[in-house]
Amino acid sequence: MTLRIRPVRPDDYESLAACNRLAMPGTDDTAGSLRQFDGNTYAFARWVAEVDGRVVGSACWYQWPSRLHPQKFWMEGSVHPDFQRRGIGETLLTQVLDAVRQKGAISVRTYTREDYAGALRFLEKRGFAEAKRTWVSELDLARCNFAPFAGYAKRVEAAGIRLVQLPELQSTPDWQHRLRTLYNALQADVPDIDPAFPLTAEMFRENYMGRTSYMPEGHFIALEGDRWIGLSTLWKGTEPGQMNVGLTGVLPEYRRRGIALALKLRAMAWARGQGVTRLRTNNDSVNRPILALNERLGFVKEPAWVHLVRAF
C-alpha cells in the first residue's frame, strides 16, 4: 500500500463526499456541499489521502468566523471504511495537528456523532475530550400542521411588531449594517464552548452574505418602528426540496412575547410555498428555549453530535 497525503484539488470532492457518506452513515455530504463548506470558512486548509492513486479520505483545519480566536482551530476528517485501521486516520490527524501547532494553536476542536463509536474511541485515545453536544433536527414540512399556531403572527403584529422579509428592507441605506448588528447581538447569546466573535463589515460581506447558500428572501426580520429586534433565517440546502434553518432569536428585552415563534412560522410557511418539504436545523443541547420551540413545531432530533477539544 502506497499512501500519499497531498492538498485537496477541485476534482477530489466527489470522492471525498462518497468517503464521508460511507464513513458516517446518515450524513448527506455532496461534492457541492463540501465545496460550499470549504469556500465559506474564514481560514482553511484541507488534505486528501491517496492509496495507490485512489482518494480514500481527507482532513482539514479551519476557523469559524462567528467563533473566531486566533489560536483556536476546528478540524474534520474521515477515512473510507475499507481503508480504516491502517494508520491513514492517524497520518491525516498528525498532518492537521502539525499544521495548527505551527500557527500557534492552543486548542483544536472537532465533532462526531454519538453513534459513531469508532470515531469517538479514535479521538479520545488521542487526547480529545468531550466539551458539549448539539442536535441536528429535521422537520417534515410537507406534513407540518400549522393549525395549532394560527394567530401567533397576528397577535405579534397587533402588538406593534412588523414581520418582513429582508428584500423589503434593502432600500434602507444602512441595511447591511443593521443586519450585521442584529446578527452579532443575537449570536452573542448562542451557547457555545467559545465566546462569539462579532463579525466585521468585511467578514459579514464575505463569510455571511458571500455564502453560496445565502438567500436574502430567506431572512425574516422583526421590527418595532424602525428598530431591528429579531431574526430568523433559512439557507439553501444541499438537496432538492430541502433548506437549512439558521439563527433565530430576538433581542433580550423583546423575549417571551412569541416573536421568535412568529418569525419561524412565517419562514416555514414561505419555505413550504417554495416547494420545500424538509427543514434541518442544529441546536446546542443546553439551548432549551430553542429546542423546546423546535419540538413544538414538530422537529425530530437525530443522534447527538459530540464536540471534543484537544488542548496543546
C-alpha positions, 0 to 999 in steps of 0.5 A: 500500500502506497499512501500519499497525503497531498492538498485537496484539488477541485476534482477530489470532492466527489470522492471525498463526499462518497468517503464521508457518506460511507464513513458516517452513515446518515450524513448527506455530504455532496461534492457541492456541499463540501465545496460550499463548506470549504469556500465559506470558512474564514481560514482553511486548509484541507488534505486528501489521502491517496492509496495507490492513486485512489482518494480514500479520505481527507482532513482539514483545519479551519476557523469559524468566523462567528467563533473566531480566536486566533489560536483556536482551530476546528478540524474534520476528517474521515477515512473510507471504511475499507481503508480504516485501521491502517494508520491513514486516520492517524497520518491525516490527524498528525498532518492537521495537528502539525499544521495548527501547532505551527500557527500557534494553536492552543486548542483544536476542536472537532465533532462526531456523532454519538453513534459513531463509536469508532470515531469517538474511541479514535479521538479520545485515545488521542487526547480529545475530550468531550466539551458539549453536544448539539442536535441536528433536527429535521422537520417534515414540512410537507406534513407540518400542521400549522393549525395549532399556531394560527394567530401567533403572527397576528397577535405579534403584529397587533402588538406593534411588531412588523414581520418582513422579509429582508428584500423589503428592507434593502432600500434602507441605506444602512441595511447591511449594517443593521443586519450585521448588528442584529446578527452579532447581538443575537449570536452573542447569546448562542451557547457555545464552548467559545465566546462569539466573535462579532463579525466585521463589515468585511467578514459579514460581506464575505463569510455571511452574505458571500455564502453560496447558500445565502438567500436574502428572501430567506431572512425574516426580520422583526421590527418595532418602528424602525428598530431591528429586534429579531431574526430568523433565517433559512439557507439553501440546502444541499438537496432538492426540496430541502433548506437549512434553518439558521439563527433565530432569536430576538433581542433580550428585552423583546423575549417571551412575547412569541416573536421568535415563534412568529418569525419561524412560522412565517419562514416555514410557511414561505419555505413550504410555498417554495416547494420545500418539504424538509427543514434541518436545523442544529441546536446546542443541547443546553439551548432549551428555549430553542429546542423546546420551540423546535419540538413544538413545531414538530422537529425530530432530533437525530443522534447527538453530535459530540464536540471534543477539544484537544488542548496543546 
